[in-house]
Amino acid sequence: MSTRKPKNPPAAAAGAAHPFAALPGMEALAPAMQSWAQMTGLSMQPEALAELQKAYVEEATSLWTQAMQAAQPGNGKETAPIKDRRFAAKDWSASPAAAFTAQMYLLNARAMMQMAEQVQGDAKATGRVRFAVQQWVDAMSPSNFLALNPEAQRMAVESKGESLVHGMQQLLADIRQGHVSQTDESVFEVGRNVATTEGSVVFENELFQLIEYKPLTAKVHAVPMLFVPPCINKYYIMDLQPSNSLIRYTVEQGHRLFVVSWRNADQSVAALTWDDYIGEGAIKAIDVVQDISGAEKINTLGFCVGGTILATALGVLAARGQQPAASVTLLTTLIDFADTGVLDIFVDEGSVRLRELTLGEEAPGGPQLLKGQELATTFSFLRPNDLVWNYVVGNYLKGETPPAFDLLYWNSDSTNLPGPMYAWYLRHTYLQNELKLPGQLTVCGEPLDLSAIEAPIYLYASREDHIVPWTGAYASNFVFSGDKRFVLGASGHIAGVINPPAAGKRNYWVRDVPTGRGRTKAAQPVPAEQWLEDATSHPGSWWTDWANWLKPTSGDEVAAPKTPGGKGYKAIEPAPGRYVKAKAS
């Protein structure tokens, strides 16, 4: 923003020596923004900009007047609390200068975003403009700077500088570890107080370990269950604590459960491809579960990209005449990549080609790894105020040690991916959206047709998911041909999924139609907006709905196995195993 005064300022603000005399304005910014838009091949409507500028000047003048009144000697009044949690501390409203700074920042931020909304052009280009402006706006918050943050200044004075010393120590430690600490990572240890459900590793290869969990019931369902978690994170998001563990809950429901624990890729496996993850990953896991259990059919579940991998594997097996899935559950999974939300702005031919040339099989010196911290940073900046600047302020400016939180510990435990696998995934899903098209792709030597999968499918999405928009997950209804049940949960990508019934939190939506005699069935697919309009909200966790849906495909109850493995597969080591403990380098 420029530093020109608003037109016709109130008399109280006329003194140039007054500390509020230089009011940021929008007079120069709007023409500059319009010129920039024209240079980039975009456009902006002059009439809309004029309206924005008029509204801006009026509100800025009002804020100026309020600030001058609050700054009068002997006034003794605090400004009203600012409705933004970054400025919620009393220090902001107690100081007229700080309050004015925060209020002007919020006004400028709104104006910038409103101008960004006025940029006209193709969807990807305008999306990039809005994302870039939002990143800049969030980074420029006065709360992020010690010289402008009265709360951090007060803490420094009260602690006689100790808060700044501790903040600097934490900054140096985060620089050494390569990421901003979101939690006290020293509190947690995989296998000690996260990922503690009892089980054994019963198989491993260069891609994954397979964990079989110890039954918690005297009898188990005859049809075993296989979880395929995402390979871009570690599996224990589904086993954080006993109270919120989807793994433990599934075992408590009487399922004989096996879970894939992906290897944290290092340079020795940097050349692995998407076909490897399908053939030697998901398909191999299915084969081993069938061998150990002796079951021809198994229930399957995939989470996020794990669901994409699982569906691809089942499509390959269908092309080979095999239908191993008694059921398929896909949690926050994209199959149709037409609607990928904000992630779409990062993907175009140029960016994908760059990945292929620097990480893939064409890379100089051979295939490379996509470093886990790069992905983690990208996902954090999708919600920068919550996952970046909040910790910059707390850790460094205030010198606070972030609280212990298992979810954020998992979030910081990043994983590497082989470059060729990642490049293939980017091109054929996010860029070219070919996974949904029958016969368009060949995977593991087979033409892929996901509609050939013969199993009932449970599709779960989270309504506030910023990584897998619920409408994108809903589109899977139109890809698969089997019976489908779509369930929409409250909250986001992780909190919506990890929602144990005992917590009594949130809700979920389903759209059932009556079949007579008091029964219902899942309705046939309709457009997403119509589905939500017709859906019914139910309090609590979707887990109970899923557990009931699984019963018809889970078979009779049989005696629980007394030892893990079987038929040539012996326990290798206790869960959670070695692979999940490996840190990304």
N, C-alpha and C positions, 0 to 999 in steps of 0.2 A: 504494500500500500504506500502511496505518496504521503508527504507530510504537509500538504496544503490545508489551509483552514477551510471550514465549510462556509458557504455563502451566508451572509447576514448572521454572524454568530451573535449570541446574546451579549448584552453589555457587560455582564459580569466576567465574560471570557476575553474581553478585548485586550487586556494587558499582556504585552508580548513577554514580559518577564515572568509571568505566571507559569508554573511547571506544567500546566495542562494546555498551554497556548498552542502547541503543535499537535493538531488533531489529524490522525491518519485519514486520508480521503480516498475517493474512488474516481475523482475526475480524470486523472491521467491513466488509471488502470484499465478502464473499460475500453477506450480507443486502442490501447496497447494490446489488450486481449483480442480485440477484433482483428487487428493487423496480423497478430500471430496466427489466428485461426485461418485467415486468408492465405498466408504463406504456406501453411501445412495442408492446403487443399480442403479445409473445412470452412464452415461459414457460421455467422452469428447474425441474428436479426437486430438491426439498429433500434427498432421500436422497443423490443424487449429489454435491451440494454439500458435504454433511456428510462424505462420504468424502474428497473433495478437501481439505477443511479439515484433517481429521485427518492425512492423509499430509503435507500442507504443514507443519504444526506439528512433526511428528516429524522431517522432514528439516531444517527450520530450526533446531531444537534441536541436531541433530547438527552442522550447520555452525557454530553458535555455539560448541559445545564444542571443535571442531577449531581455531577461530580463537583461543579463549582459550589453548589449549595452545601454539599457534604464537607467541602474543604474550608468553609468559612470558620474563622477562629471562634471558639466557644460554642460551636454547633453541638458537639457532644453526641451526635447521632451516628450510628453505624448504617452503612448501606444495607439493603435487603440481601439475604443470603442468595448466592448465585446458584441457579439450578443446573449445576454440572459438577459431577463428583470430583473432577480435578481441582475445583475451586471451593470444595465444600467446607474446608477448615475455616474456623472463625477468623484466622489471620487475614484472609482475603477480604472479608466484609468489614473488618475492623479498621482497615487502612483505605482511605478514599483513593489514594494513588493506585494501590494494588487492585482494588475493586474496579476502578476505571480501566486499568490495563486488561483485566480479565474480560470485562464487558465489551471493550472495543475488539479484543481478539475474537470473541464469539460472534460479534457482528461482522467482522471481516471474514471470518470462516464461513458464515452463512452466505455472505455476498459472493465469495469465491466459488462456493459450491453451486450457487444459483446461476452464476455465469457459466460454469462448466456444464450445467444442465442445458444451457441455451446453445451450446455448440452443436452444429448439425453436420452430419456426415454418415458414413457407414457405421454399423453398430460396434464393430471392433475398435475403430478409431475413436469414437466418442467415449466408449468404455475406458479406453486407455487414458483419455484426457481426464475423465472423472476420477479414475484411480490415482493418477499422478497428482492431481490437485488435492485429493483427500490425504495422500501421504504427506504432501508439503504442509498442509493445514495442521495435521496432527503433530508433525515434528516441530512446528513453530509455536506451539502452545507456550505461554509464559511460564506455566508450571514446570516446564522441562529445563529451565535455566535458573541457576542459583541466584543470579543478580535480580531476577524478577519474581522469585518464589518466596513470599514472606514467611510461610510456614517453615521452609528449610532454613531460612535465615534465623528465625527464632530458635529453632532446635540447635543450631550451631552456637548461638550465644549462650543458651542455657546449659549446654554440655561443655562449654569452654573449648569448643573446636573439636571435641571428641567425635561428634557425628561426621564431620568432614574427614577426619583421619580414617575412621572406619569405612566411610564411603569410598575413599581413595583406595584403601586396601582391597575392598570388594571389587572395585573397578579393575585393579591390576590382576586380581585372581580370575576375573571373567575374561580379561584379555588373554591370559595364559590358556584358559580352557576353551576359548573360541566361541563362547556364547554368553548371553545375558542370563544370569541365574534367576529362575522363576520360583525356586523353592530351595530350601536348605537340603542340598543333595547328600550331605553327610549323614542324614538321619536314616536314609533308606538303603537297603541292600537286597537285591533280587535273590529270592530263596529264603531270606530271613524274615522280612516283614512285608514284602510284596511277592506275589507269585508263590504262595505257600500251600496251595491245595496239593494233597499228597498224591503222588503218582510216580511213574517210572518211564524213562526213555527206553523204547523197545525196538527202535530202528533209527539208523542215521545214514545219510550219504553226504555228498559235498554241498547239497542245497539245504537240507532240513534235518531236524530230529523229529521223531514222532513220539509224543508222550501219551501213555495210557494212564488214565486216572483211576485211583483205587475206589471201588464201589463204596457208597455210603448207605446202601440198602441191602437187605438179605437177598433180594431178587432184583434182576435187571431185565429190561426189555430185550427180547431176542434180537431185534434189529439194532446194531450199534450206531453210534453217532460220530461223525468226523467234522471238526472245525478247521476251516482254512482262513487264518487271519491275514491281514495285510502284510506284505513284505516290506513296505516302506515304514513300518513301525514294528515294535516287538509285541508278541502275542499276549503279554500279561496285562494289557488293557482290559482283557476279559477275566483277569484274576488278580485284581489289585489287593483287596482285603476280603476276608471271608464274608463280610456283610454286604459287599457289593460285587461279588464274583459271579459272572454269568457261567463260568466253568463249574464252580461249586454248586450253583443252583441246578444246572443241568444234571449233574451227578446225583443230587438229592432227589430229582424227579425219577430216578431209577434207570437212567441211560448209561450204557457202557460207552464212555467218552474217550475219543482219541483227538489230539490237537497237534497241528503242525507248528513247529517252532523253527522259523526260517533262520538260516545262517546270516550273520552280519557280514556281508561280502567283503573280502579283501582282494588284493591284487591277484591271488592265485585263481580266483574264479571271475576275474574281470571280463572274460570273453564270453560268459554265458548269455544265452539268448532267451527270448520269450518262449520259444519251443522247449528249451531246457526246463524252464519253470513250469511249463504245462506237463511235459512228458516225465521228467525226472523229479518233479515236484508234486503237483496235485494228483496226477494219474498214478504215480508210484505210491503215494499215500493211500489212495483208494484201494489199490491192489493189496497193500500190506494189511490194511484193516480187514479186508475180505479174507485174506489168508489166516490171520490170527483168530478172527471170530468164527470163521467157517460160514459166514452169512453171504448169500448171493447179493442181497440188497442192503444198502446202508442209508441212514439219514445223513444229510450233508448240510453244512452251513458255511457261508462265506461272508466276510466282513470287509466292506469298502473294496479296495483293489483285490483283496482275497476272494471276494465274490465274483469279480470279473475273471480271475484266474480259474476259480471253480467252475463257472459256467462254460468257459472255453474248454476246460478239460472234459466236461460232460458232453460237450458238442463234438469233440474229437472222438470220444468213445462211442457216441451215437453213430458217427460215420463208419465206425468199425463194427456196427451191429450190436453194441453192448449198451445196456441200460442199467447201470449199477445203483442209481439213486432211487431209494424209496420215497424220498422227499428232498426238496431243495429250499433252503432258507437263505435269502440274500439281504444283508443288512447294509443300509446306506451305500448301495452299489449302483454304479453306472454300467449299463449295457448299451443303451442308446445315448450317444454323447452329443446330441444336438443342443442340450441345455446343460452347460457345465458351470454356469454362474460366472463369478469374477475370474476364475482360472482361465477362462477363454481368452482373456486379453493377453496372456503370456504366450499363446500358441499361434504361430503362423508358419508359413513355409520357410521363411528365413530363420526363425528361431529353432525350428525342428532340424533344419539342414545343418545349422551350426552345431547342434548336439551330435548329430551323426558324424560330423567331421572331427569333432574334438573328443568324443567319448566312445563312438561306435567302432565298427570294424575298419573304417577308413581313417581312424585317428593316427597321426604320426606316432610311431613307436608301438602301435597296437592298441587294442581296446583299453579304456580307462574306467575308473569308478566314478559314479555320481556320488559325491560326498553327502552323507546324511545331514550334516549341518546346513548345507545349502537348501535342501528341501525344508528342513525345520524352520529356517529363517524365512523362506517364502511363505509358509503357512502362518507363521507368527505375524507377518506384515499384512495378512488379510484382515487381522484385527489388531492394528498397531497400538491403540490406546490400552487395550486389555493385556496384550501379550508382549509389548515392548516398552512403551514409554512409562507405563505404570511402574515397571521394575527399575527403569533408569532413575526415576524420581525417588522411589523408595530405597533402592540399594545404594545409589551414589550420592544424591543430594541430601537425603535424610540419614544415611548411614544405617538403615534398618536391615537386619537379617531377614530375608523372606521367610514366611512361615512354612512349616513342613506340610506338604500336600502331595499325596501319592500320585494323583492324576498328573500334576505338573512335573513330578519326577519322571514319570513315564514319558511325558511329552518331550523332555530334554534328553532322553536316552535314544539318540538318533541311530539310524541304520544306513549303511551304504548300499548302493545297487550297482550291478554290472551295467556298464554303458550301453552295450548292444541291446540288452533286454529293455532298458529304459527308453532308448531311442525308438525301438519298434513300437512300444506301447504308445509313445507320444504321437507318432505318425499315424498309426492305423486306428487309433481310438479318438483322441482329442482333435487331431487335425482332419483326418479323412472319414471318421465315423463309419468304419466298415464292419465292425464286429456284428452289427445287427443285420447285415445284408447276407442272405443265404448264398453260399458259394463264392462270395467275394474274396475271402481269405483262405489260404492254405496254412494249416497249423499242424505240426508233427506229421506232415505228409498227407493230411486229410482235408478235403474241402469242408469248411465250417458252416453248419446250419444249426443255430441254437433252437430253432423251432422244432427240431427233431428230438429234443430231450423229452422223454416220456415220464414225467413225474409231477406231482402237485407242487406248487411253488408258493412260498410265503415271502412276500416282499415288504420290507420295513423301510421307512424313511423318517427323517426328523424334520419337523416343520421349519425350524430356524437354522438348518444346516447351510453353512456358507461354503462348504467344500463339495458336497453332493446335494445340489438343490432338490427339494422333495419332488418337484415336477419332473426333474431329470430321472430320478429313481422310479417315479410312477410310470414313465414311458416304457419300462420293461414289460408292462402288461401287454403291450402290442408286439412284443418280440417272441415271447414264449407261447406255446400252443396248449400247454396243460392247464389244469384247474389252478387258478391263482387266487390268493388272498392278499390284498394290500392293506397295510396298517400304517397309519401316520402317527408318530409320537411327538410330544411336545419337546422343546429345547433344541439343542444343536447336535453336531456330528457325533460327539462322544457322550455328553450328558444325557442325550435322548436315548441312546442305546444302553448305557450303563445306568439303569434305573430299577433297582431291586424292589420287589413288591413290599418288603417289610418297611421300606422308607416312607411309603404312603405319599409319594410326591408325583406331581405332574398328572398327565392324562394322555389318552390316545384316542384316535378316531378310527372307526370302521364304517363301512357302508354295506350292510347286509339287507337282503330282501327276504320276505317271508315265503316259506314253502308249504305252509299248512301244519296243523297239529302243534303249533307253538314253536316250530323250528325255523331257522334261517339259514341262508347260504350266502356266500360272497357274491356281490352283484357283478355283472359283466362289465368289462372296462368301458368307461365313458371319458370324455375330456376331463383333465385334472381339475379344472375349476368347478365343473358340475359335480364331480366326485366329492369335493370338499363341501360344496353347498348342501349335498344330500347326506353327508356322513353324520354319524352320531358320536358324541364325545363320551368317553368312559373314564372315570377317575382311576388314578393309580398307574401301575406298570403294564406295559404290553407283554411282559414275560409270561404272565398267566394265560393270556390269550394264545400265545405261541405254544405253551406247554399243552394246552387243550387241543390245539390244532394238530400237534404231533402224534397224539395217542393212536389214531387209526392206522398210521404208517409204522408204528413202533413194534408191533407184534406182541406175542404173549410174553408173560413174565417167566423167566427161568432163573435157576440158581446163579448167584453172582460168582464170577471166577475168583478162586482163592489166591491166584498168583498172576502177575502181569505177563503179557506176551503169550506164547504158545506156538506149537507147530513150527519149531525151529527159530522162533524169535524169543530171545531171552532179554531180561532187564539189563541194560547197559550201565545205567547210573540213575540216581533218584532225580525226579523232577525238581527244579525246572530245567536241568541239563546245562551243558557247557555253552551251547550256541547262544542262548539268550543273554548270557553274562558277558559276551564279547562286546567291547566298546568300539564304536566307530573311530577310526584314526583320522 
